[in-house]
Amino acid sequence: MTAPLSLAHSPCPNDTFVFHAWTHGLLPDAPEVEVTLADIDVTNGQARRGELDVLKVSYGVLPHILDQYALLPAGGALGRGCGPLVLTADPVAPAALAGARIAVPSTTSTAYLLFRLWAARAVPGGVGDVVVLPFEEIMPAVRDRRVDAGLVIHEARFTYQRFALHRLADMGEEWEKQTGLPIPLGAIVARRALGDANVARLARAARDSVRAAWAAPGLCRSYVRRHAQEMDADVIDQHIGLYVNHFTADLGEEGLHAVHTLLTRSAEQGLLPAIPSGALDPVPAA
């Protein structure tokens, strides 16, 4: 790989923290990349169109792209106590969402997939209209009653009280209660056409970038703050502490089992196509 590769991930603190060392040339053995920061709904679409070399995508989009992209075992978001939240302006029961207007960050996101799995059990008759909004616009829309409820991700977990909103349900709690497994949220994928050896180098670069961020977190602080939607330093630190964990450095057997479980359950309910055998196996870091 001689020309820079294209890499896209979100501007959220966990992603800018994880990829800072790689995208700023601090890893001598890592392939050179040109980075684009974009919302997850954008990167999911880019992956489905096969536009870039390496992307952060929702686990919920994997069944649609595994013919072109391989899952990397490092750099993604998976953990416990970090699931999306359903917020409302007033305290209500889940049944109140029947026929309601719901704002979501993406209909291809893992958050929305988890929401659909939960709503199938908790909302008799199903929800009504689903509207896609950038995640930073969802809480104001709920507060202003332009929608009946909002599905939120990222640092909204720490800031929704500022909008006087109520937590109706925690998709992560529901998932962990049902499965006992960590919550798969965001995956790192690389174009299969680059070849197994090069994909393995990319996996190593992602892993090394995570470790470099942990070893010297101060190096990326200004970069992370510059791109964060929420500029409060404490919230940024909470965000990174929650979403960057040992699964980020290595998905491992438990993490991969969680991903398989999510995608298998979703396929069984007709929410996603089935995964071909072996297609989800991550390429090990070289």
Disulfide bonds with the S-S distance in Angstrom:
none
